Amino acid sequence: MRPTREWFTAAELAALGLPDLPATRQGVQAKAEADGWQNPEKEGVQWRRRHGRGGGIEFHACILPMAAQIKLTLLFGSAVEVEQDKAASRQAELWARFERLPEKAKETARTRLQALQAVEALVQNGVLRTVAGPTVARRFGVGLSSLYRWREQVGGLFERDWLPALAPQYHGNEASAEIAPEAWDFVRTDYLRLEKPSFAACYRRLQAAGAERGWAVPSQRTVLRRIEAMPEALRVLAREGQDALRRLYPAQQRTRAHFSALQAVNADGHKWDVFVKWPDGYVGRPMMCGFQDLYSGKILAWRIDKSASAEAVRLTIGDMMEQWGIPDDCWLDNGRDFASKWITGGTPNRYRFRVREDEPQGLLTQLGVRVHWTTPYAGQSKPIERAWRDLAMDGAKHPRFAGAYTGNKVTAKPANYGAAAVPLDVFLETVGEIIAEHNSRKGRRSAVCQGRSFDEVFAESYARAPIRKATPEQRRLWLLAAEAIRVSPTDGTITLLGNRFHADFLYELRGKRVTVRFDPQELQEDLQVYSAAGAYLGAAPCIAAVGFDDIDKAREHARNRKAFMRGTAAALAAEKRMTLAEVADALPHVGGDRPAADAKLVRPVFGTHGSAALKPRESTEAARAAAEDEVLAGLRLIRFPHGLSE
């Protein structure tokens, strides 16, 4: 164990009373001279010049007699680690400070090190230090005093740590420049705002306010240095906003190598920078919906529409599942078209619309696809946006689109803007070729592709991956759209988008909600009806509206209604196997006399000789008058509840 303290003056060694050493300062100095402790060639190893007040010489413990070294170890051994930690800490601080210096300062330190090493090399070759110093000073063009000063800077250090110790130590005056706290608050508040004012303008306002209020304001350069010393992230947030701060933070690098083909897909929309003309005469920039395999990067399916719509998303999903299969996970943008209930209805984390209890399950939900929502305007969470960038840079400028290219922003319109519009059939054919080339292009540099194409990587993994294929019943889900609707409580019809649909099984569902699936492009086709729980019930044909004066349709409708009524009557007759007389005969017969019941109601008796109704009717006036008198006489026999007798 080495002693904690390694350097001692002659007075300190004498005061310790070490064995084999004199007990006085003069005695220790005499022994040092006799034993050659202060050899010029061993400076920094056996002895060094003492720093601090008073100066002098310090000797290292390694040159002392063995008995003295043992005594020092016993005296200071308990704190060996502390001293070693201090030395290691100083060494780390020197090198850390050296790394932060500019390259010019590092080069100066290397030149100084070469000069000191040249002096030591001459001394080791027998040249006196008093001669070696001036010689090296002339060769390096520095003063002799500079060599002595550099030698003092590395005193007590190993030669391997001389380089950082010789680096220039610049001390700026920023901290010493006086600036009033109010002035500092003023300029920070003025400069750190989203309007991004120039610093020169802020400083002029600071000078004006400082002159008015008596603030101490340093030079413009000093204040600017203090501003620039603030954290970069803070300045970006203050002057550029949240989005710029988010971009400043390093993007997470996520690998997709753990997926297999079609295990996970992502989707997004892309608006082409090309004018397209539809057959109906409409001219505009088409919207494309696409699905991409996350493992390989291959674009699996795409559809073109005039604008973003859930219908286009549904058809694209159908194309993908029809050709390749059903994925396990799907990452979607939380836009209105992808978050539509037709696509993701019933998904618990669908935040675009309010989730209702009677909401029909969407296409992906029914097929068991786990839906994940991506961050809006965040390309890192949607790899398909990288493919859209390729299409925007290269595909939109295809030779067939000459004159129809619009530019990717308003300020980048080409000189021939609006000169032409590509026919829809030509556009679709060209886009198909562009995407095919995109998928088959070799030289992809992703971690999965490693120089191969998207097609090659997908095909290799697809051949050995477990793929879920859709059944004929499941295909009906993506070919038609879903909507919860109430069946008419009167006649069991369903009215949808101006069309009426009906089937016999709907009579049982009058007034109830059902889920219907239909093709928005073929609204005259049969309506596929499902229960609210998702069970398929059947197809309901469309009942077309006819003209008010269409006699043939009216007659056909009357015949159908009569047939319906006759059929229902026949079905009812088939249900009744007994007549009512047979039902009555089947009841038990009760015999014997039954006691008469007390009368609960007494009706008036008209006349004293029997009922007037039993007498022959007379046609004369006298007979009618006599009958009226009998009625009045009978009314007098009735007891009214409130005591009225007449």
C-alpha positions in Angstrom: 0.0 0.0 0.0 1.3 3.4 -1.0 1.0 6.3 1.4 -1.8 8.7 0.8 0.5 11.7 0.6 3.2 11.2 -1.9 4.9 14.6 -1.9 6.5 16.2 1.2 8.8 19.2 1.9 12.0 18.8 3.9 10.4 20.4 6.9 7.4 18.0 6.8 9.7 15.0 6.6 11.7 16.2 9.6 8.5 16.9 11.6 7.2 13.3 11.0 10.2 11.7 12.7 10.6 9.0 10.1 13.2 6.3 10.6 16.6 6.6 8.8 15.9 10.4 8.2 17.3 13.4 10.1 14.9 15.1 12.5 15.7 18.7 11.2 14.9 20.5 8.0 18.6 21.2 7.4 19.4 17.6 8.0 16.9 16.4 5.4 18.1 18.9 2.9 21.7 17.8 3.4 20.7 14.1 2.9 18.8 15.1 -0.3 21.9 16.8 -1.7 24.2 13.9 -0.7 21.9 11.2 -2.2 21.0 13.2 -5.3 17.3 13.4 -4.7 17.0 16.7 -6.7 18.4 15.3 -10.0 17.3 17.6 -12.8 16.5 14.6 -14.9 14.1 13.3 -12.3 12.0 16.4 -12.0 8.3 15.5 -11.7 9.2 11.9 -10.7 11.4 12.3 -7.5 11.0 16.0 -6.9 9.0 18.9 -8.1 8.6 22.6 -7.5 5.9 23.3 -4.9 2.9 25.3 -6.1 1.2 27.8 -3.9 2.3 30.3 -1.4 6.0 30.1 -0.3 7.1 27.9 -3.2 10.0 25.5 -2.4 10.8 21.9 -3.3 8.7 18.8 -2.6 10.2 15.2 -2.6 8.3 12.1 -3.6 8.0 9.2 -1.0 9.6 6.8 -3.5 13.1 8.2 -2.9 12.9 7.8 0.9 14.5 4.8 2.7 12.3 1.8 3.0 11.8 2.1 6.7 10.6 5.7 6.2 8.2 4.6 3.4 6.7 1.9 5.7 6.2 4.5 8.4 4.5 6.8 5.9 2.2 4.0 4.9 1.2 3.4 8.5 0.6 7.1 9.0 -1.4 7.9 5.8 -2.5 4.5 4.4 -6.1 4.9 5.5 -6.7 7.7 3.0 -4.8 6.2 0.0 -8.0 5.8 -2.0 -8.9 9.5 -1.4 -5.7 10.8 -2.8 -5.9 8.4 -5.7 -9.4 9.5 -6.4 -8.2 13.1 -6.4 -5.5 12.4 -8.9 -7.8 10.5 -11.1 -10.4 13.2 -10.9 -7.8 15.9 -11.9 -6.7 13.7 -14.8 -10.3 13.3 -16.0 -11.0 17.0 -15.7 -7.9 17.8 -17.7 -8.9 15.5 -20.6 -12.6 16.5 -20.5 -11.6 20.2 -20.7 -9.2 19.4 -23.5 -11.9 17.6 -25.6 -14.1 20.7 -25.3 -11.4 23.0 -26.7 -11.4 24.1 -30.4 -8.9 22.4 -32.7 -6.7 25.5 -32.8 -6.1 25.3 -29.0 -5.4 21.6 -29.2 -2.8 22.2 -31.9 -1.1 24.8 -29.6 -1.0 22.2 -26.8 0.7 19.7 -29.1 3.3 22.3 -30.1 4.1 23.0 -26.5 4.3 19.3 -25.7 6.8 18.7 -28.6 9.0 21.6 -27.2 9.1 20.0 -23.6 9.7 16.6 -25.0 12.6 18.0 -27.1 14.1 19.5 -23.9 13.8 16.2 -22.1 15.4 14.3 -25.0 18.5 16.6 -25.1 18.9 16.2 -21.3 18.7 12.5 -21.5 21.4 12.6 -24.2 23.8 14.4 -21.8 23.1 18.0 -22.7 22.8 20.3 -19.7 19.3 21.6 -19.0 20.6 25.2 -19.0 21.8 24.6 -22.6 18.9 22.4 -23.8 16.3 25.1 -22.8 17.6 28.0 -25.0 18.3 25.6 -27.9 14.7 24.3 -28.0 13.4 27.9 -27.5 15.2 29.1 -30.6 14.1 26.1 -32.7 10.4 26.5 -31.8 10.5 30.3 -31.8 9.3 30.7 -28.2 10.7 32.5 -25.2 12.8 30.6 -22.6 10.4 31.8 -19.9 7.5 30.2 -21.8 9.4 26.8 -21.6 9.8 27.3 -17.8 6.2 28.2 -17.4 5.0 25.1 -19.3 7.3 22.9 -17.3 5.6 24.2 -14.1 2.2 23.5 -15.6 3.0 19.8 -15.9 4.7 19.5 -12.6 3.6 16.4 -10.6 1.9 14.9 -13.7 2.8 11.8 -15.6 4.0 12.6 -19.1 1.0 10.9 -20.6 -1.1 13.7 -19.0 1.1 16.6 -20.1 -0.9 17.4 -23.3 -4.2 18.5 -21.7 -2.3 20.4 -19.0 -0.4 22.4 -21.7 -3.6 23.6 -23.5 -4.3 27.3 -23.3 -6.7 28.3 -20.6 -8.9 31.0 -22.1 -11.1 32.9 -19.7 -13.8 34.9 -21.4 -15.3 38.0 -20.0 -19.0 37.1 -20.5 -19.6 36.3 -16.8 -18.0 39.6 -15.7 -20.0 41.7 -18.1 -22.7 43.5 -16.0 -26.3 43.3 -17.2 -29.2 44.3 -15.0 -31.6 41.5 -14.2 -34.5 43.5 -15.6 -32.6 44.1 -18.8 -31.9 40.4 -19.2 -35.5 39.6 -18.6 -36.6 42.2 -21.1 -34.3 41.0 -24.0 -35.2 37.4 -23.4 -38.9 38.0 -23.5 -38.6 40.1 -26.6 -36.4 37.7 -28.5 -37.8 34.3 -27.5 -41.2 34.5 -29.2 -42.8 32.9 -32.3 -42.6 36.1 -34.4 -38.8 35.5 -34.5 -37.7 39.1 -34.4 -34.1 39.8 -35.3 -31.7 40.2 -32.4 -30.5 43.6 -33.7 -34.1 45.0 -33.3 -34.4 43.4 -29.9 -31.1 45.0 -28.8 -32.2 48.4 -30.0 -35.3 48.2 -28.0 -33.3 47.0 -25.0 -31.0 50.1 -25.3 -34.0 52.4 -25.5 -35.6 50.8 -22.4 -32.3 50.7 -20.6 -31.7 54.4 -21.2 -35.2 55.2 -19.9 -34.9 53.1 -16.7 -31.2 53.2 -16.0 -30.4 49.6 -16.7 -26.8 48.4 -17.2 -26.7 47.1 -20.7 -23.5 45.5 -22.1 -22.5 45.4 -25.7 -24.6 43.7 -28.4 -22.1 40.9 -28.9 -22.0 40.1 -25.1 -25.8 39.9 -24.9 -26.0 37.8 -28.1 -23.4 35.4 -26.6 -25.6 35.0 -23.5 -28.6 34.3 -25.7 -26.7 31.7 -27.7 -25.5 30.1 -24.5 -29.1 29.2 -23.7 -30.1 25.6 -24.5 -30.8 25.1 -28.2 -34.1 23.2 -27.5 -35.4 26.1 -25.5 -34.7 28.6 -28.3 -36.2 26.3 -30.9 -39.4 25.9 -28.8 -39.7 29.7 -28.1 -39.1 30.9 -31.7 -40.3 27.9 -33.9 -42.9 26.1 -31.9 -43.9 22.6 -30.8 -43.5 21.0 -34.2 -40.0 22.2 -34.6 -39.1 21.0 -31.1 -40.6 17.6 -32.0 -38.5 17.4 -35.1 -35.4 18.4 -33.1 -35.8 15.3 -30.9 -34.1 12.3 -32.6 -36.7 10.0 -34.3 -37.0 6.5 -32.9 -35.5 3.9 -35.2 -37.9 1.0 -35.3 -37.1 -2.2 -37.0 -39.6 -4.2 -39.0 -37.5 -7.3 -39.4 -39.4 -9.3 -36.8 -42.6 -9.2 -39.0 -43.3 -11.6 -41.8 -45.0 -11.0 -45.1 -48.6 -9.7 -44.7 -48.4 -10.0 -40.9 -48.7 -6.2 -40.5 -49.6 -3.5 -43.0 -50.0 0.2 -43.0 -52.2 2.5 -45.1 -52.5 6.1 -46.1 -53.8 8.4 -48.8 -51.8 10.3 -51.4 -53.0 13.1 -53.6 -51.3 13.1 -57.0 -49.8 16.3 -58.4 -51.4 15.5 -61.7 -54.6 16.8 -63.4 -56.8 13.9 -64.4 -60.0 14.0 -66.5 -62.8 11.7 -65.6 -65.3 10.3 -68.2 -68.0 12.6 -66.8 -65.9 15.7 -67.6 -64.6 16.3 -64.1 -60.9 17.5 -63.9 -59.0 17.4 -60.7 -56.1 15.9 -58.8 -57.0 12.3 -57.9 -56.7 10.8 -54.5 -55.0 7.4 -54.1 -55.5 5.0 -51.2 -52.8 2.4 -50.7 -51.8 -0.4 -48.4 -48.2 -1.4 -47.9 -46.6 -4.5 -46.3 -44.6 -3.4 -43.3 -42.1 -6.2 -43.5 -41.0 -5.8 -47.1 -42.2 -2.3 -48.1 -44.2 -3.7 -51.0 -47.3 -1.8 -52.0 -50.0 -4.5 -51.9 -53.1 -2.7 -53.2 -54.2 0.7 -54.4 -57.4 2.5 -55.6 -58.0 5.9 -57.3 -60.9 8.2 -56.5 -61.8 11.8 -56.9 -61.3 12.5 -53.2 -60.6 10.6 -50.0 -63.5 8.4 -49.0 -64.2 5.3 -46.9 -65.6 3.7 -50.0 -62.1 3.8 -51.6 -60.5 2.4 -48.4 -63.0 -0.4 -48.4 -62.4 -1.4 -52.0 -58.6 -1.2 -51.5 -58.9 -3.5 -48.5 -60.9 -5.9 -50.6 -58.3 -5.9 -53.3 -55.5 -6.6 -50.8 -57.4 -9.4 -49.0 -58.7 -11.0 -52.3 -55.2 -11.2 -53.8 -52.9 -11.8 -50.7 -54.9 -12.6 -47.6 -56.0 -11.1 -44.2 -53.3 -9.3 -42.2 -53.1 -9.5 -38.4 -52.3 -5.9 -37.6 -53.0 -2.7 -39.5 -51.7 0.8 -38.8 -54.1 3.5 -40.1 -54.2 7.3 -40.1 -56.9 8.6 -37.9 -58.6 10.4 -40.8 -62.3 10.4 -41.5 -62.0 7.9 -44.3 -60.0 5.3 -42.4 -61.8 5.9 -39.1 -65.2 5.5 -40.7 -67.5 3.0 -39.0 -67.6 1.1 -42.3 -63.9 0.3 -41.8 -63.2 0.3 -38.1 -66.7 0.4 -36.5 -66.6 -1.3 -33.0 -62.9 -0.7 -32.4 -62.7 0.5 -28.8 -59.9 3.0 -29.5 -61.5 4.7 -32.5 -61.4 8.4 -31.4 -62.6 10.1 -34.6 -66.3 9.5 -34.0 -68.5 8.8 -31.0 -68.8 5.0 -30.6 -72.5 4.0 -30.2 -73.8 0.8 -28.7 -75.8 -0.1 -31.8 -72.9 0.7 -34.1 -72.2 -2.0 -36.7 -68.9 -3.7 -36.6 -66.5 -2.5 -39.3 -64.8 -4.5 -42.0 -61.4 -4.8 -40.2 -63.1 -5.4 -36.8 -65.2 -8.3 -38.1 -62.2 -9.9 -39.8 -60.2 -9.9 -36.5 -57.6 -7.3 -37.7 -56.0 -5.4 -34.9 -56.2 -1.7 -35.7 -53.5 0.8 -34.5 -53.7 4.5 -35.0 -50.7 6.5 -36.2 -49.7 10.1 -35.2 -51.0 12.7 -37.8 -48.3 14.3 -39.9 -45.7 12.0 -38.4 -43.9 10.2 -41.3 -41.9 8.0 -38.9 -45.1 6.2 -37.8 -46.2 5.6 -41.4 -43.5 4.0 -43.6 -45.8 4.2 -46.6 -45.2 8.0 -46.7 -41.7 7.2 -47.9 -43.2 5.4 -50.9 -45.5 8.4 -51.5 -42.5 10.7 -51.7 -41.0 8.5 -54.4 -44.2 8.7 -56.4 -44.4 12.4 -55.9 -40.8 13.0 -57.0 -40.7 10.6 -60.0 -44.1 9.1 -60.8 -45.9 12.5 -61.1 -43.4 13.6 -63.7 -43.9 10.6 -66.0 -43.7 11.5 -69.7 -47.4 10.6 -70.2 -48.3 13.3 -67.6 -46.6 16.1 -69.6 -48.6 19.2 -69.3 -50.7 17.8 -66.5 -48.1 18.1 -63.7 -49.2 20.7 -61.1 -46.1 21.0 -58.9 -46.0 19.9 -55.3 -47.0 23.2 -53.9 -48.5 26.5 -55.0 -45.2 28.3 -55.3 -43.7 25.5 -57.4 -46.1 25.5 -60.4 -44.5 24.6 -63.7 -44.6 27.1 -66.6 -47.1 24.9 -68.5 -49.4 24.6 -65.4 -52.9 23.5 -66.5 -51.9 22.8 -70.1 -53.4 19.3 -70.2 -55.3 16.7 -68.2 -54.6 13.0 -68.4 -57.5 10.8 -69.3 -58.5 8.5 -66.4 -57.8 5.3 -68.3 -54.3 6.4 -69.3 -53.6 7.6 -65.7 -54.7 4.3 -64.2 -52.6 2.3 -66.6 -49.5 4.5 -66.0 -49.9 4.4 -62.2 -50.1 0.6 -62.3 -46.8 0.5 -64.2 -45.2 3.0 -61.8 -46.1 1.0 -58.7 -45.0 -2.3 -60.4 -41.6 -0.7 -61.1 -41.5 0.6 -57.5 -42.0 -2.8 -56.1 -39.6 -4.6 -58.4 -36.7 -2.1 -58.2 -33.5 -3.7 -56.9 -31.0 -2.0 -54.7 -33.2 -1.3 -51.7 -31.1 -0.5 -48.7 -33.4 -1.4 -45.8 -32.3 -3.8 -43.1 -34.7 -6.5 -44.6 -34.0 -6.0 -48.3 -30.2 -5.6 -48.3 -30.0 -4.8 -52.0 -33.0 -6.9 -53.1 -36.4 -5.6 -54.3 -39.6 -5.3 -52.3 -41.1 -8.0 -54.5 -38.3 -10.5 -53.8 -38.4 -10.0 -50.1 -42.1 -10.3 -49.9 -42.3 -13.4 -52.1 -39.6 -15.1 -50.0 -41.4 -14.5 -46.7 -44.9 -15.0 -48.1 -44.0 -18.6 -49.2 -43.4 -19.7 -45.6 -45.7 -17.4 -43.6 -49.0 -18.5 -42.2 -51.6 -16.6 -44.4 -55.3 -16.2 -43.5 -57.5 -16.4 -46.6 -61.0 -15.0 -46.7 -64.1 -17.2 -47.1 -66.9 -16.4 -49.6 -69.0 -15.0 -46.7 -66.1 -12.8 -45.6 -65.7 -11.4 -49.1 -69.2 -10.1 -49.0 -68.0 -7.8 -46.1 -65.6 -5.8 -48.1 -67.6 -5.7 -51.4 -70.5 -4.0 -49.6 -70.6 -1.1 -47.1 -72.4 -1.3 -43.7 -75.0 1.0 -42.1 -77.3 0.5 -39.1 -80.9 1.3 -40.2 -84.4 0.8 -38.8 -86.9 -1.5 -40.7 -90.2 0.2 -41.3 -92.7 -0.7 -38.6 -95.6 -0.6 -41.1 -94.7 -2.8 -44.1 -91.2 -4.1 -43.3 -89.3 -2.2 -46.0 -85.9 -0.6 -45.7 -85.3 2.8 -47.3 -81.7 3.6 -48.1 -80.4 6.5 -50.2 -83.8 7.0 -51.9 -84.3 3.3 -52.7 -86.7 0.9 -51.0 -85.8 -2.8 -50.3 -88.0 -5.6 -49.1 -88.0 -9.3 -48.4 -90.4 -11.6 -46.6 -88.1 -12.2 -43.6 -88.2 -8.4 -42.8 -91.8 -8.7 -41.5 -90.3 -10.3 -38.4 -88.0 -7.3 -38.0 -90.5 -4.4 -38.3 -89.4 -1.5 -36.1 -86.0 -3.0 -35.3 -82.5 -2.0 -36.3 -80.5 -4.1 -38.7 -77.1 -3.9 -40.4 -77.3 -3.6 -44.1 -74.4 -4.0 -46.6 -74.6 -2.5 -50.0 -72.5 -1.4 -52.9 -72.7 2.4 -53.2 -71.9 2.2 -56.9 -74.7 -0.4 -57.5 -77.6 0.8 -55.4 -80.1 -1.1 -57.4 -78.6 -4.5 -56.4 -79.9 -6.6 -53.6 -79.4 -5.3 -50.1 -77.6 -7.8 -47.8 -79.2 -7.7 -44.4 -77.5 -8.7 -41.1 -78.8 -8.7 -37.6 -77.5 -6.2 -35.1 -75.3 -9.0 -33.7 -73.8 -9.6 -37.1 -75.7 -12.7 -38.2 -76.5 -12.9 -41.9 -80.3 -12.9 -42.6 -80.7 -12.7 -46.3 -80.9 -10.5 -49.4 -83.6 -7.9 -49.9 -84.3 -6.9 -53.5 -84.8 -3.3 -54.5 -88.4 -2.0 -55.0 -88.1 0.5 -57.8 -90.3 3.6 -57.8 -92.6 3.8 -60.8 -94.5 6.7 -62.6 -97.9 7.8 -61.2 -99.5 7.0 -64.6 -97.7 3.7 -65.3 -100.7 1.4 -65.7 -98.6 -1.8 -66.4 -96.6 -1.3 -63.2 -99.7 -0.7 -61.2 -101.4 -3.8 -62.6 -98.2 -5.8 -61.9 -98.1 -4.5 -58.3 -101.8 -5.4 -57.9 -101.2 -8.9 -59.1 -98.2 -9.3 -56.8 -100.3 -8.0 -53.8 -103.1 -10.4 -54.6 -100.6 -13.2 -54.9 -99.1 -12.2 -51.6 -102.5 -12.1 -49.9 -103.7 -15.5 -51.4 -100.4 -17.1 -50.4 -100.7 -15.8 -46.9 -104.3 -16.9 -46.7 -103.4 -20.4 -47.9 -100.6 -20.5 -45.3 -103.1 -19.5 -42.6 -105.5 -22.2 -43.8 -102.7 -24.8 -43.7 -102.0 -23.8 -40.1 -105.7 -24.4 -39.1 -106.3 -28.1 -39.1 -109.7 -27.9 -37.2 -112.9 -25.9 -37.7 -114.4 -23.7 -35.0 -117.3 -26.2 -34.8 -114.8 -29.0 -34.1 -113.2 -26.8 -31.4 -116.6 -26.2 -29.8 -117.5 -29.8 -29.8 -114.2 -30.7 -28.1 -115.1 -28.6 -25.1 -116.7 -30.5 -22.1 -120.5 -30.5 -21.7 -122.0 -29.6 -18.3 -125.5 -31.2 -17.4 -128.3 -30.5 -14.7 -130.2 -27.5 -13.6 -128.3 -24.5 -12.6 -129.7 -22.0 -9.9 -130.9 -18.7 -11.3 -128.7 -15.8 -10.5 -130.1 -12.7 -8.9 -130.7 -9.8 -11.3 -128.2 -7.0 -11.0 -130.0 -4.7 -13.4 -133.7 -3.9 -13.6 -135.0 -2.3 -16.7 -138.3 -0.4 -16.7 -141.5 -2.1 -17.5 -143.5 -0.1 -20.0 -147.2 -0.3 -19.1 -149.2 -2.4 -16.6 -150.3 -5.1 -19.1 -147.0 -6.2 -20.4 -144.3 -4.8 -22.7 -145.3 -2.3 -25.3 -143.0 -4.0 -27.7 -145.2 -7.1 -27.7 -148.3 -5.3 -28.8 -149.1 -4.9 -32.5 -147.9 -1.6 -33.9 -150.6 0.9 -34.7 -150.4 3.4 -37.5 -152.9 6.0 -36.3 -152.1 9.2 -34.4 -154.2 8.1 -31.5 -152.2 4.9 -31.2 -148.9 6.9 -31.2 -150.2 9.2 -28.5 -151.3 6.3 -26.4 -147.8 4.8 -26.7 -146.2 8.0 -25.6 -148.4 8.1 -22.5 -147.3 4.6 -21.6 -143.6 5.6 -21.9 -144.0 8.5 -19.6 -145.8 6.4 -17.1 -142.9 3.9 -17.1 -140.3 6.5 -16.6 -141.9 7.5 -13.3 -141.1 4.1 -11.9 -137.3 4.7 -12.3 -135.4 5.9 -9.1 -132.8 8.5 -10.1 -129.6 8.6 -7.9 -130.0 12.3 -6.9 -133.5 12.1 -5.8 -135.1 13.3 -9.0 -138.5 11.6 -9.6 -139.5 13.4 -12.7 
